[in-house]
């Protein structure tokens, strides 16, 4: 398994349950497992975070081994993996943002949601704050759950994040934030949102936040919508008639408002959006782009540049090094769609194909143990289950020190490796 996020661990779990005794090695570039759950789920979604306990049980299975701080293409090649294992499954997710393609989107103060999410989730690649939260107005472009997450983290009282796993540096930066107005901007109407109902309702329940949306946006919505979508439209419509409380923080929803240009010379000074037959300039000093995640190429693995995924047919990699033996699961296969639970059924379907290929896979000549032998010789600070458990314990101790958090993330490469039991050079 290449990738220890939910997709990869669900594949390992499904394999070992459907074919007891199957040995599965799970490699990941990072020193910690759980991928999207750890570094993509918003820190205030504590119930979802508890899923980590379920995933932990999988990597504690005696026939499953976790190896962190191992990067494909740097520490091990695809060819070396295929020479060792009967089957290799790529589950590396989607880690970069989809560009908007409008003037000014790369001005300082315009930032990909992927970078901002990585920062507030304590990803070690985001060791420094990606943007100064020094403007009163910020815009979040997009109508999906990530856009809601970004907007919620920006607008809610930062003290409400103290019981979460956000690093102290993140909490301090949010406490110092000047943002008081967040504008969620979508190019389509309320009936086209990609939110989930639970996340949407959270936005209307934030303490000290007024939600502002124009009632006119709901005038031409079709009468018959899918049941869940209808509930979301009704929820947003109720916000449009809600009396304002005079709260010091405000969330504005703009529909039918395709972004046309990020304004500014040396940094973001505004966002021009379509408004009716003309345009409107929002006085924002920060823009967060959240219109989709894209996959990135995996060294030695075929990649569909147009769709930013590993090309597959019935879960098998197309154009790989072997005819039968390479598979993909999760976002790197199907694109950044669905929620974390979607990866469970995807993993089951992938495993059914792998088990259906069993005879052809076992007919391949491999040399078990050779890949791990190479990794041990090349990676001085290899993170195995024992090391991860040490890092896990260190984060829980930080949570106790804060006083009201189950854990606080160690968020730098050096800090993670040291907490995992390695001596730094």
N, C-alpha and C positions, 0 to 999 in steps of 0.2 A: 504494500500500500504506500503510495507516495502522497502524503497529506494526512494529518491527524486531526482534521476538523470533523464535524458531525458526519459528513458524507463518508469519509474514510473509516471512521470508527463504526458507523452503522453497517458498512460492508463487512468489516471484521466480525462484528457481532452476528450478522446474518449467516456468514460462512460457518462460524464455529457452532452455531445452533443447528443449522441444517445439515452440516457434515461434521459431527463431533470429532475432535482430534485433529482437525485441520490446523496447521501451524501458520500463523500470520504475523509478519513483521510490518510494523507501521513506522515509516520514516517521515520526519517533518523538518523543515528549514529552521523553525523556531525552537527555543529550549523548552517551551511549554506546549502541551497538546490542546485540543478543543477548538482551534481555528476561529471560525465565524462566531461560535458561541462566546468565546472569550474576548474576541476583538471586533465583533460586529454588532452584537446585541447591546442595546443601550444599558448603561449601568443601573438605571432605576427600574429596569424590568427584572426584579429580583426573583420572581417566580420562574421565569424562563432560565435565569442563571442557575437555578437549582438543578437543571438538567445535567450539569457537570458531574453530579454524583452518579448518575446513570452511566455516563460515558466513562467515568473513572473505573467502574466495575468491569467494563469491557477490557480496558488495558491491563487490568489486574488478573484477567483470565490467564491461567498458566500456559496456554497455547498461543497467547498474543504477547508480542514484545513491542515496546515503544522505544524509538531511537530519535532523539531530538538533536538540534544543531547539526543536521545533516542536509546539505543542499545538493539536489540533483543537478549535475553539470559542473559542480565545484568539487564535491567530495566523492561522487559516485556517478557513473554514466548509465544511461538507459541500457546500453549493451551489456554492462556488467550485471545489472539487475536481472536482465533476461537470461543471462548465463547461469544464474543461481536459482531463480524461482520459476515454477511452472506457469504462474500467472502474475502479471503486474497490473495493478489498478491505479489509475491517475485520478486523484481527488483533491487537486490543489486549489479549487475555487476560482473566484474572479476578484482581482485586487486593484484594478485601476478604474478611472472614471470615464464616462462617455462625454466627449466635448459638446458644447452647445453650438459651436460654429458661428458665433456672432462677434462683431468688433468689440475689442476691449476685454474679452473674457479672461485674458491672462495678465491684466493689470494687478499690481500689488493690492491686496484686499479682496481679490476674487480667488476663491479657493475651492478645490474639489471636496465634496462631502467625504469622499474616501479618506482624504488626509485628515480632515477634522474629526471624523469618527475614530480613526486610528489614534489620534492624540488623546481624546477624552476617554478612550477605552484602554489607554496605557500600552499601546503597541511599541515594542522596542525600536522599531524603525522610525518612530515619531518621537524622538527623545526631546525635541524642542517644540515650543508652542508654534503652530503653523501660521497664526495670524493674531495681531493685537486686537483685543475686543474693546476698541477705544472709540467706537461710534455709537450714537444712540439708536440709529436705525440700521437693520440688517435685512437682507432678502435671502430667502431659500428657494431655489428654483426646483420645482418637481412636485408631483402629486402621489408619491409612494411613501411607504413606511419609513424609509431612511430620511426623507425630507421632514417627516413629522418628528423623528428622533432628534435631528439636528435642531429644529425649531424649538422643541421642548427643552432640550439641554440649554439652549441660549436664553430662553425666556423664563424658566421656572426659578424659584428661589433657590440659590445654590446650597443653602443649608439643608434642603431636602435631599441633597446628594451625599451628605456626610455619612449616612449609613451604608453607602454603596462601596464598590471596590475601586472607585476612581483614585488615582495617585494624589498625594497632597498637593503637588504642583498644579494639577488640573483644578482641584478644588479652590486653591488660592487665586488662580487666574479667573475663575468664574465669579468668585466673590468680588474681584476688582473690576469686573466687566461693567462697561458703560451702557450696554444695550438695554433699551426699554421698549422698543418697538420691533417686532419681527414680522416681515411680510412673506407669506407663502405664496408663490407665484406659479400658476399653471397655465399652459396654453389652451387647455380644453375646459369643459364645464364640469360641474359637480357630479354629473352622472358618469364621468369617465375616470374618477379617482381610482387609484390602485392601493388605497389604504386597507387596513383591516379594521373592522368595527371597534374592536377593543382599543386599539391605538387611537382611533379618531376620538372616541368618547373621553379618553384621558385628557385630550387637549381642552375640552370644554369644562374639565373639572379642576384645572390648575388653580391653586389658591393665589389670589392677588393678581390675576390676569383677566383682562376683558378681551373677548373674542369678537372681532368686527368683520362682518361680511355683508355685501350688498344684497338685499332681498331680490333685486332685479335679476340676479344670476339664476334664480329658480323659476323664472316665468315660463320658459319654453321647454322644460324637461318633460320627456314622455311620461304618460300616465302609468304605464306598466314597465317596471324594472325588475330585475332579478331581486329576490327577497332581501338578501343581505345588502345589496347596493341601495335598495329602497330605504332601508333603515339608516344607512349612512347619509343619504340625501335628506331624509327627514331630520336627522340630527343636526346637520349643517343649516338646514332651513330654520330650525328652532333658534340657532345662534343669531340668525339675521334679524330676529325680532326681540332678542333679549335686551333688557334695559341695561345700559352701561352702569358700572358701579363707581367709576372714577379711579379704578385701580392704577397703580403707578407703572404697570407693565401691560402691553397690548399686543395681541396677535391678530394680524390682518390677513384675510384670505382673498386672493385676487384670481378670479377665473376668466377664461376667454382672454388671456393676457400674455400672448407669446412674447418672450424677451426679444428685443430688437438690438439693443446695444448696451454694453456696460460703459458708463460715462466716466470721464476723468482723464487727466494727463499723466501725473506721476503716481496716482493711486486711484482707487474707486471713489467716485464722487456722486454717483447716482446710477439708476437702472432705468432705461427707457423700455416701456412695455406698450404693446398694442392696447388701445382702449377705444372700442367702438370703431368708427371710421378714421380715427386719428391715433394719437399716442399720448402717453402720460409718463412723466419722469418722477420716479420714486426717489426721495432724498436719502438714499442709503449710502453708508460708507463701507459696507461689507456685503459681499455676494457669495453665497455658498451654492455650488452647482451639484444638484442631486437628481440627475435624469437617467441614472443607470450605471451598473458596474459592468466591466468588461474583463474577460480573461486575458492572460498574457501567455506568450509561448513558453513551453516547457522544453528545455534543451534535449534534443534527440527524439522529440515526439512530434508527429504531424500536427499542424496548426492551421485552422481555417481563418485566414486574416480578415475575410469579409464579415464573418459572424463572431470572431474572437472566441472560438471554442476549439477543443480537440475534436476533429471529425470522427463520428461513429456511425455504425449501422448495427442496430440491435445491441447497443452497449459495447460492441467491439470496435477498437480503434481502426480506422480506415487508413491504409497506407503505412502501417507500422513496420517494424523490423522483422516481425514474425507474422505468419498468416493467422494463427490462432495463439493468443497468449497475452495480448494487451487489451485492456478495458479502461473505461472511464466512467465516473459517476459524479453526481453533484453539479455545481455550477459550471465547472470547466467543460462539462459535456452538454448541458442543456441551456446554458446561459443563466444569468442572475434572476431566476424566477422562483416563486414559491417561498414558503417560510421554512424554518429549520426542520419542522416535522415532515416536509415534503421529501427530504432526503432519506427518510426511513423507507418509504415505499420504493423510491428510486433504487436504494441499495438492495432491497429484496429482489427487484426485477433484474438488477445486474448480476446478483448471485445466482439466480435461476439460470441465466445464460452461462455463467462460468461452470456451474455444475453440469449443465447440459453438454459442455465441451470437455468434460472430465477425461474421457478416453484419449482425445487428441492432445490434451495438455500433458497427461502423464506419459505420452509417447515421446515428448520432447526431451532431449538429453540435456540435463542440467547438472550443476555441481553445487549442491546445497552447502551453505556456509561460506562460500567464497566472497560474496558481497560484504557480509558483515566483517570478515577478516580484513578486507580492504578498508572498510570504514574505521575499524579500530586502529589501523596503522596510519590513517590519514587525519583523523579527527581527535585531537588531543583532549578536547573538552566535550566528549560525547555525553549526551544526557539520556540516561536510561531511567527506568521506572523509579529506582531508588533515588536518583538525583532529582527527578521531578517531584517526588514526595517531599524531599527536603525543601525545595522551592515553595511547594504548596504550604508546608508548615510555616515557612518564613512569612508568607503573605497573610496567613491567619494570625500570626503573632502581631503583625502590623495592624491588623484589624482590631485586635484587643487593645493595642496601644492607643488607637484613635478613640476607642471606647464604645462605639456603637455600630461597628461594621464587622461583618463576618470575615472579611479579608480586605486588604488593600494591596493592589497590584504592585509588584516590583516591575518597573517599566523601562529599565535600560538593559542593554545587552550585558554589560559588565556586572550589573547588580544581579541579574537573573542567573548568570553562570556562577557567580560567587555564592549566591544563596543555594544553588544546586550542588554545592560542595567542591567546586573547582577553585584552585589557587590561580589568581590572575598573574600574568607576567609583569 
